[in-house]
Amino acid sequence: MSELPLLEGILKYIKENNISFCMPGHKNGRGFYNTSIGREFADNILKFDITEVDGVDNLHNQKDIILDASGHLRDFYGSKKSYFLVNGSTSGNMIMLFSSFNEGDKILVERNCHSSIFNGIIMRKLKPVYLKNIISKRLNAPISIDLEHFLQVLKRNKDAKGIVVTYPNYYGICSNLKFIVEEAKKYNMKVLVDCAHGAHFGVHPDLPENAVKLGADMVVTSAHKTLCSLTQSAYLHVNNENDVDKADFYFDAFSSTSPSYIALCSMDYARFYLEKYGYRDYERLIKRNQYYKGKIDSIEGLSIIGKEDILKFNRSCIVDKNISSVWDIDTTRYTINLNKNFSGNLLLKYLRKSGIQCEMGDSSNVVLIFSPFNREEEYEKLYNSLRNCNLNYFKCRKSSIIEYGVPEIKMMPYEALEAKKKSVNLNESVGKISGVNVIPYPPGVPVLLIGELIDRDVVRVIKYYIDSGSDLIGVKDNKIKIIK
């Protein structure tokens, strides 16, 4: 047994997975070596691990260099105020919820949200009303907010204080955020956006628009996911001046008082790089992705979801002739879709054995995240690995994802958290109230949330994810916790 299991385990992983098509965006540090200042940071990174002393400012009492850097961040994204988050997008989501809503407020929440949103709803004791996602038969996965359902829910809940949405989802697909913001403002609702995977949005016209520019009140972006910033670093953008004082308070409450200056400097550098070189480098990235998309699309049994698929998605989810539920797609990532006979999970494992680390896989897809720091030879390795593989090895028996509605809320999440629970067999849970969140990874969209009624449809969907090999949080050994 190793005396340094974590350190040696990571070193082993690095040696075995030398091509990264996953987070973080700096791609094994290459993002820092493209400029002289980036190289100086990377070569002296341990010397940047300092604390709040004279001359280096204080994250919680900004007066000098951190204040200046925050101002550059604000100006670049076009917000009223922007923050460096050293506790990741999770802390940003908490700050958004706590500074925007009061205990007992009703809010509309997209079902496809990060677990930190659902945790924040419990902690803030909010009353959620959930928005349904459209299921794509092509992707065999949820793709966007169902705008027809959204409009119905909006009209029935005009007293809601705000809306929380994800933009984009894990597959890079963007709901029609512009329309959602416009409709929400008719009822004076705030719009909070978890834009964790969209820190690069808006830097090039062929990318989806920046959520701040689309009018969202608050936006969280994970700098480390697509930009050249270190893991656990993110940005919060406040677009409404009336929210700044509360955001300041909760920023202090949810942020470490011993922030990492290494993370802070990497975030400042990521903004600098995006602002100075973003248009040029993302134009190159988009063109390269499009070129290799064409090559991979020629491989029988595989295709990459692209902008041309947006029209196909929208044929089944247009609210009226002018409004589409799916708005755009991020072409800096690939969603490799396999036809119905093949497994995305098995292809993911094959690519890992080939030294190619992808972001995620599910029963029908493999998702890869690129950045300007991926190299041409890495694309060639990916293409050749896909071209030379025998897809017959990835054959599997799989069913289509089951479409289902949002389960009925029987108890508020914060009430259910405090209630006594017991574990029962899944088949015996029908008609009971869930005592846990049930979330399959991937895709990370909750099937069931604490306090909701377990019906037969929910059990069928849970069994679908068990059979498809998803990592299912909340269900273990075919058992689930219910409220006594």
C-alpha positions as CSV (number, residue, x, y, z in Angstrom):
1,M,0.0,0.0,0.0
2,S,1.3,3.4,-1.0
3,E,2.3,5.9,1.7
4,L,1.1,8.7,-0.6
5,P,-2.0,7.2,-2.2
6,L,-3.5,10.5,-3.4
7,L,-0.3,12.1,-4.8
8,E,0.9,8.9,-6.5
9,G,-2.6,8.1,-7.7
10,I,-2.8,11.5,-9.5
11,L,0.7,11.0,-11.0
12,K,-0.4,7.6,-12.3
13,Y,-3.6,9.1,-13.8
14,I,-1.6,11.9,-15.6
15,K,0.8,9.3,-17.2
16,E,-2.1,7.2,-18.4
17,N,-4.3,10.0,-19.7
18,N,-2.1,12.3,-21.7
19,I,-4.8,13.8,-23.8
20,S,-7.4,15.9,-22.0
21,F,-10.8,16.7,-23.6
22,C,-12.3,17.5,-20.2
23,M,-12.0,20.1,-17.5
24,P,-10.0,22.2,-16.6
25,G,-9.6,24.4,-19.6
26,H,-5.9,25.1,-19.3
27,K,-5.2,21.6,-20.6
28,N,-2.4,20.3,-18.5
29,G,-1.1,23.8,-17.9
30,R,-0.6,24.7,-21.5
31,G,-2.9,27.7,-21.2
32,F,-0.3,29.4,-19.0
33,Y,2.6,28.9,-21.3
34,N,1.2,30.8,-24.2
35,T,2.2,34.2,-22.8
36,S,5.3,35.5,-20.9
37,I,3.2,36.5,-17.8
38,G,1.5,33.1,-17.8
39,R,4.8,31.3,-17.9
40,E,6.1,33.5,-15.1
41,F,3.0,32.6,-13.0
42,A,3.3,28.9,-13.7
43,D,7.1,28.7,-13.1
44,N,6.7,30.5,-9.7
45,I,3.3,29.1,-8.7
46,L,4.3,28.0,-5.2
47,K,5.6,31.5,-4.4
48,F,2.1,32.8,-5.2
49,D,0.7,30.9,-2.2
50,I,0.7,33.9,0.2
51,T,-1.7,35.3,2.7
52,E,-3.2,38.8,3.2
53,V,-0.2,41.0,4.0
54,D,0.6,44.6,3.2
55,G,0.8,45.1,-0.6
56,V,-1.4,42.2,-1.8
57,D,-4.9,43.5,-0.7
58,N,-7.7,41.5,0.9
59,L,-10.5,39.7,-0.9
60,H,-12.9,40.7,1.9
61,N,-11.8,44.3,2.1
62,Q,-10.7,45.2,-1.4
63,K,-8.8,48.5,-1.8
64,D,-6.0,47.9,-4.2
65,I,-4.9,45.1,-6.6
66,I,-7.9,42.8,-6.1
67,L,-10.3,45.7,-6.4
68,D,-8.6,46.7,-9.7
69,A,-8.7,43.1,-11.0
70,S,-12.4,42.8,-10.0
71,G,-13.1,46.0,-12.0
72,H,-11.4,44.6,-15.1
73,L,-13.6,41.4,-14.7
74,R,-16.8,43.6,-14.4
75,D,-16.0,45.7,-17.4
76,F,-15.2,42.7,-19.6
77,Y,-18.4,40.8,-18.8
78,G,-20.5,43.9,-18.7
79,S,-21.9,43.5,-15.2
80,K,-22.6,46.0,-12.4
81,K,-20.2,44.2,-10.1
82,S,-18.2,41.0,-10.5
83,Y,-16.5,38.7,-7.9
84,F,-13.7,36.2,-7.8
85,L,-15.0,33.0,-6.3
86,V,-12.4,30.8,-4.6
87,N,-15.0,28.3,-3.4
88,G,-16.2,27.4,-6.9
89,S,-19.5,27.9,-8.7
90,T,-21.2,26.2,-5.8
91,S,-20.5,29.2,-3.5
92,G,-21.7,31.5,-6.3
93,N,-25.0,29.6,-6.6
94,M,-25.4,29.9,-2.8
95,I,-24.7,33.7,-3.0
96,M,-27.2,34.2,-5.8
97,L,-30.0,32.4,-3.9
98,F,-29.4,34.0,-0.5
99,S,-29.0,37.5,-1.8
100,S,-31.9,37.4,-4.2
101,F,-34.6,35.7,-2.1
102,N,-35.9,35.6,1.4
103,E,-37.0,32.6,3.5
104,G,-40.3,31.3,2.3
105,D,-40.2,32.8,-1.2
106,K,-41.6,30.9,-4.1
107,I,-39.2,30.5,-7.0
108,L,-39.3,28.7,-10.4
109,V,-36.4,26.3,-10.9
110,E,-35.3,24.4,-14.0
111,R,-35.1,20.7,-13.3
112,N,-31.7,20.5,-14.9
113,C,-29.8,22.4,-12.2
114,H,-26.7,21.7,-10.3
115,S,-27.0,20.0,-6.9
116,S,-25.8,23.1,-5.2
117,I,-29.0,24.9,-6.3
118,F,-31.2,22.3,-4.7
119,N,-29.0,22.4,-1.6
120,G,-29.4,26.2,-1.5
121,I,-33.1,25.9,-1.8
122,I,-33.2,23.8,1.3
123,M,-30.8,26.0,3.3
124,R,-32.7,29.2,2.3
125,K,-36.1,27.5,3.0
126,L,-37.5,28.4,-0.4
127,K,-40.6,27.0,-2.1
128,P,-39.6,25.6,-5.5
129,V,-41.8,25.1,-8.5
130,Y,-40.0,23.0,-11.0
131,L,-39.7,23.6,-14.8
132,K,-39.7,20.5,-17.0
133,N,-37.0,19.7,-19.6
134,I,-37.6,18.5,-23.1
135,I,-36.3,15.0,-23.8
136,S,-34.5,14.5,-27.1
137,K,-35.0,11.1,-28.7
138,R,-31.8,11.7,-30.7
139,L,-29.6,12.4,-27.7
140,N,-31.6,10.1,-25.4
141,A,-31.3,12.8,-22.8
142,P,-32.9,16.1,-21.5
143,I,-31.9,19.1,-23.7
144,S,-33.6,22.3,-22.7
145,I,-36.4,24.0,-20.8
146,D,-39.8,23.2,-22.2
147,L,-41.0,26.7,-22.9
148,E,-44.6,25.7,-23.3
149,H,-44.5,24.2,-19.8
150,F,-42.5,27.3,-18.7
151,L,-45.3,29.7,-19.9
152,Q,-48.0,27.6,-18.2
153,V,-46.1,27.5,-14.9
154,L,-45.3,31.2,-15.1
155,K,-48.9,32.2,-15.5
156,R,-50.0,29.9,-12.6
157,N,-47.3,31.3,-10.3
158,K,-47.2,35.1,-10.9
159,D,-46.3,35.5,-7.2
160,A,-42.9,33.8,-7.7
161,K,-39.9,36.0,-6.9
162,G,-37.6,34.6,-9.5
163,I,-36.3,31.9,-11.8
164,V,-33.2,29.8,-11.7
165,V,-31.9,28.3,-15.0
166,T,-28.9,26.4,-16.3
167,Y,-27.2,27.8,-19.5
168,P,-25.8,25.8,-21.2
169,N,-26.4,22.2,-20.1
170,Y,-23.7,19.5,-20.0
171,Y,-24.2,18.8,-23.7
172,G,-23.5,22.4,-24.6
173,I,-27.2,23.1,-25.5
174,C,-28.7,26.5,-24.5
175,S,-32.3,27.1,-23.7
176,N,-33.9,30.3,-25.0
177,L,-32.6,32.5,-22.2
178,K,-33.4,35.8,-23.9
179,F,-37.1,34.8,-24.1
180,I,-37.1,33.5,-20.5
181,V,-35.6,36.8,-19.2
182,E,-38.1,38.9,-21.2
183,E,-41.1,36.8,-19.8
184,A,-39.8,36.9,-16.3
185,K,-39.4,40.6,-16.3
186,K,-43.1,41.0,-17.1
187,Y,-43.8,39.7,-13.6
188,N,-40.8,41.5,-11.9
189,M,-39.1,38.2,-11.3
190,K,-35.3,37.9,-10.9
191,V,-33.5,35.6,-13.3
192,L,-30.5,33.7,-11.9
193,V,-28.3,31.8,-14.2
194,D,-25.9,28.9,-13.5
195,C,-23.6,29.5,-16.5
196,A,-20.9,27.3,-15.2
197,H,-20.0,25.9,-18.6
198,G,-20.2,29.3,-20.4
199,A,-17.4,31.5,-19.1
200,H,-16.2,31.9,-22.7
201,F,-19.6,32.8,-24.1
202,G,-19.9,36.0,-26.0
203,V,-16.2,36.3,-26.9
204,H,-16.9,35.3,-30.5
205,P,-20.1,35.8,-32.5
206,D,-20.2,32.0,-33.4
207,L,-20.6,31.2,-29.6
208,P,-23.7,31.6,-27.6
209,E,-24.2,35.1,-26.0
210,N,-23.0,35.9,-22.6
211,A,-25.8,35.5,-20.1
212,V,-25.1,38.9,-18.5
213,K,-25.7,40.6,-21.8
214,L,-29.0,38.8,-22.2
215,G,-30.3,40.6,-19.1
216,A,-29.9,38.0,-16.3
217,D,-29.8,39.5,-12.8
218,M,-27.0,37.3,-11.5
219,V,-24.8,34.9,-13.4
220,V,-22.2,32.3,-12.1
221,T,-19.5,31.1,-14.5
222,S,-16.8,28.5,-13.7
223,A,-13.6,30.0,-14.9
224,H,-11.8,26.6,-14.6
225,K,-14.2,24.6,-16.8
226,T,-13.5,26.3,-20.1
227,L,-10.9,29.0,-19.4
228,C,-7.2,28.7,-18.4
229,S,-7.9,29.0,-14.7
230,L,-7.3,26.6,-11.8
231,T,-9.9,24.2,-10.5
232,Q,-12.2,25.6,-7.9
233,S,-12.1,29.1,-9.4
234,A,-15.2,30.9,-10.7
235,Y,-16.8,34.3,-11.3
236,L,-20.0,35.8,-10.0
237,H,-21.6,38.7,-12.0
238,V,-24.3,40.9,-10.5
239,N,-26.3,42.8,-13.1
240,N,-28.7,44.6,-10.7
241,E,-27.3,47.4,-8.6
242,N,-30.1,46.8,-6.0
243,D,-28.6,43.4,-5.2
244,V,-25.0,44.5,-4.7
245,D,-25.1,45.1,-0.9
246,K,-26.7,41.7,-0.2
247,A,-24.3,40.0,-2.6
248,D,-21.4,41.6,-0.8
249,F,-22.6,40.2,2.5
250,Y,-23.2,36.7,1.3
251,F,-20.0,36.7,-0.7
252,D,-18.2,37.2,2.6
253,A,-20.4,34.5,4.2
254,F,-19.8,31.8,1.6
255,S,-16.1,32.6,0.8
256,S,-13.0,31.4,2.7
257,T,-11.3,34.1,4.8
258,S,-8.1,32.5,3.7
259,P,-8.5,32.7,-0.1
260,S,-5.9,31.1,-2.4
261,Y,-3.9,33.8,-4.1
262,I,-2.9,31.1,-6.6
263,A,-6.6,30.7,-7.6
264,L,-7.1,34.5,-7.6
265,C,-4.2,35.1,-9.9
266,S,-5.2,32.3,-12.2
267,M,-8.7,33.9,-12.5
268,D,-7.2,37.3,-13.3
269,Y,-5.0,35.7,-15.9
270,A,-8.0,33.8,-17.4
271,R,-9.9,37.1,-17.9
272,F,-6.8,38.8,-19.3
273,Y,-6.3,36.0,-21.8
274,L,-9.9,35.8,-22.9
275,E,-10.0,39.6,-23.3
276,K,-6.8,39.9,-25.2
277,Y,-6.6,36.7,-27.3
278,G,-10.1,35.2,-26.9
279,Y,-11.6,36.3,-30.3
280,R,-8.6,35.1,-32.3
281,D,-8.1,31.8,-30.4
282,Y,-11.7,30.9,-30.3
283,E,-12.1,31.5,-33.9
284,R,-9.3,29.0,-34.6
285,L,-10.8,26.6,-32.1
286,I,-14.3,26.8,-33.7
287,K,-12.9,26.2,-37.2
288,R,-10.8,23.3,-36.1
289,N,-13.7,21.7,-34.2
290,Q,-15.9,22.1,-37.3
291,Y,-13.3,20.5,-39.5
292,Y,-12.8,17.4,-37.3
293,K,-16.6,17.3,-36.8
294,G,-16.9,16.7,-40.5
295,K,-14.3,13.9,-40.4
296,I,-15.9,12.2,-37.4
297,D,-19.4,12.5,-38.8
298,S,-18.2,10.4,-41.7
299,I,-17.6,7.4,-39.4
300,E,-20.6,5.1,-39.5
301,G,-22.6,4.9,-36.3
302,L,-21.3,8.2,-34.9
303,S,-22.2,11.9,-35.3
304,I,-21.5,15.1,-33.4
305,I,-24.4,17.3,-32.4
306,G,-24.1,20.7,-34.1
307,K,-25.9,23.9,-35.0
308,E,-27.7,22.1,-37.8
309,D,-29.3,19.9,-35.2
310,I,-30.9,22.9,-33.4
311,L,-33.6,23.1,-36.1
312,K,-34.3,19.4,-35.8
313,F,-34.6,19.7,-32.0
314,N,-37.0,22.7,-32.4
315,R,-39.4,21.0,-34.7
316,S,-40.8,19.2,-31.7
317,C,-40.5,22.0,-29.2
318,I,-41.6,25.3,-30.8
319,V,-44.0,27.2,-28.7
320,D,-45.3,29.2,-31.6
321,K,-43.9,30.2,-35.0
322,N,-41.5,32.8,-33.5
323,I,-40.3,31.1,-30.3
324,S,-38.0,28.1,-30.0
325,S,-37.1,26.3,-26.8
326,V,-33.6,25.4,-27.9
327,W,-31.7,28.6,-28.8
328,D,-28.0,27.7,-29.5
329,I,-25.2,25.3,-28.9
330,D,-21.6,25.6,-27.8
331,T,-19.5,24.3,-30.7
332,T,-16.3,24.3,-28.5
333,R,-17.5,20.9,-27.2
334,Y,-18.4,17.7,-28.9
335,T,-21.4,15.6,-28.0
336,I,-20.6,12.4,-29.9
337,N,-23.9,10.7,-30.4
338,L,-24.0,6.9,-31.1
339,N,-26.8,5.3,-32.9
340,K,-29.3,3.2,-30.9
341,N,-27.3,0.0,-31.1
342,F,-24.2,1.3,-29.4
343,S,-23.2,2.5,-25.9
344,G,-21.6,5.8,-25.1
345,N,-20.4,4.5,-21.7
346,L,-18.5,1.7,-23.5
347,L,-17.0,4.2,-26.0
348,L,-15.9,6.4,-23.1
349,K,-14.0,3.5,-21.6
350,Y,-12.4,2.6,-24.9
351,L,-11.1,6.2,-25.4
352,R,-9.7,6.2,-21.8
353,K,-7.7,3.1,-22.6
354,S,-6.4,4.9,-25.6
355,G,-5.1,7.7,-23.3
356,I,-7.9,10.1,-24.2
357,Q,-9.8,11.5,-21.2
358,C,-13.3,12.8,-22.1
359,E,-15.6,14.8,-19.8
360,M,-18.4,12.3,-19.5
361,G,-20.4,9.5,-21.1
362,D,-24.0,8.2,-20.9
363,S,-25.9,5.4,-22.6
364,S,-25.9,7.2,-25.9
365,N,-23.3,10.0,-25.9
366,V,-19.8,11.0,-25.1
367,V,-19.0,14.6,-24.2
368,L,-15.6,16.2,-24.9
369,I,-14.7,19.8,-23.8
370,F,-12.1,21.6,-25.9
371,S,-10.2,24.8,-25.3
372,P,-7.8,26.8,-27.5
373,F,-5.0,24.9,-25.8
374,N,-5.8,21.5,-27.3
375,R,-3.3,20.6,-30.1
376,E,-3.9,19.5,-33.7
377,E,-2.2,16.1,-32.9
378,E,-4.8,15.5,-30.2
379,Y,-7.6,15.9,-32.6
380,E,-5.9,13.5,-35.0
381,K,-5.5,10.9,-32.2
382,L,-9.2,11.3,-31.3
383,Y,-10.2,10.9,-35.0
384,N,-8.0,7.9,-35.6
385,S,-9.1,6.2,-32.4
386,L,-12.7,6.6,-33.4
387,R,-12.1,5.6,-37.0
388,N,-10.1,2.5,-36.1
389,C,-12.4,1.2,-33.3
390,N,-14.8,-1.6,-33.9
391,L,-18.2,-0.3,-32.9
392,N,-19.5,-3.8,-32.6
393,Y,-17.6,-4.0,-29.3
394,F,-19.9,-1.3,-28.0
395,K,-23.1,-2.9,-28.9
396,C,-25.6,-3.1,-26.1
397,R,-29.2,-3.6,-25.5
398,K,-30.6,-0.2,-24.4
399,S,-34.0,1.4,-24.2
400,S,-35.0,5.0,-24.8
401,I,-35.1,7.4,-21.9
402,I,-38.6,7.6,-20.5
403,E,-40.4,10.9,-20.7
404,Y,-42.0,11.9,-17.4
405,G,-43.5,14.9,-15.7
406,V,-42.2,16.7,-12.6
407,P,-43.3,14.7,-9.5
408,E,-45.8,16.3,-7.1
409,I,-44.3,18.1,-4.2
410,K,-45.8,16.8,-0.9
411,M,-43.4,18.5,1.5
412,M,-41.2,21.5,1.1
413,P,-37.5,20.3,0.8
414,Y,-36.4,22.0,4.1
415,E,-39.3,20.3,5.9
416,A,-38.5,16.9,4.4
417,L,-34.8,17.2,5.4
418,E,-35.8,17.3,9.1
419,A,-38.4,14.5,8.9
420,K,-37.7,11.0,10.1
421,K,-36.9,8.5,7.3
422,K,-36.6,4.8,6.6
423,S,-35.1,2.7,3.8
424,V,-37.4,0.6,1.7
425,N,-37.2,-1.5,-1.5
426,L,-37.8,0.6,-4.6
427,N,-40.9,-1.3,-5.6
428,E,-42.4,-0.7,-2.1
429,S,-41.8,3.1,-2.4
430,V,-44.7,3.9,-4.7
431,G,-47.1,6.3,-3.1
432,K,-44.5,7.4,-0.5
433,I,-42.7,10.7,0.0
434,S,-39.0,10.7,-1.0
435,G,-36.5,11.3,1.8
436,V,-33.6,11.8,-0.6
437,N,-32.6,13.4,-3.9
438,V,-32.3,10.8,-6.7
439,I,-29.9,12.1,-9.4
440,P,-28.3,10.0,-12.1
441,Y,-24.8,11.0,-13.3
442,P,-24.8,11.5,-16.1
443,P,-26.7,13.6,-17.1
444,G,-27.2,15.0,-13.5
445,V,-30.9,16.0,-14.0
446,P,-32.8,15.0,-10.8
447,V,-35.4,12.3,-11.3
448,L,-36.8,12.8,-7.8
449,L,-36.1,15.4,-5.1
450,I,-36.6,15.2,-1.4
451,G,-40.2,15.9,-0.4
452,E,-41.7,14.7,-3.7
453,L,-44.2,11.9,-4.3
454,I,-42.8,8.6,-5.6
455,D,-45.2,7.4,-8.3
456,R,-44.9,4.5,-10.8
457,D,-43.4,6.7,-13.5
458,V,-40.6,7.8,-11.2
459,V,-39.8,4.2,-10.3
460,R,-39.7,3.3,-14.0
461,V,-37.3,6.1,-14.7
462,I,-35.1,5.2,-11.8
463,K,-34.9,1.6,-13.1
464,Y,-34.1,2.9,-16.5
465,Y,-31.0,4.7,-15.2
466,I,-30.0,1.6,-13.1
467,D,-30.2,-0.6,-16.2
468,S,-28.3,1.9,-18.3
469,G,-25.3,1.9,-15.8
470,S,-25.6,5.5,-14.6
471,D,-24.2,6.4,-11.2
472,L,-27.4,6.9,-9.3
473,I,-27.2,9.1,-6.2
474,G,-29.9,8.4,-3.7
475,V,-30.6,4.7,-4.5
476,K,-28.4,2.0,-3.3
477,D,-28.9,-1.8,-3.6
478,N,-32.3,-1.1,-5.1
479,K,-33.4,0.7,-1.9
480,I,-34.5,4.3,-1.3
481,K,-35.2,6.4,1.8
482,I,-38.7,7.6,2.3
483,I,-40.4,9.9,4.9
484,K,-41.9,7.8,7.7
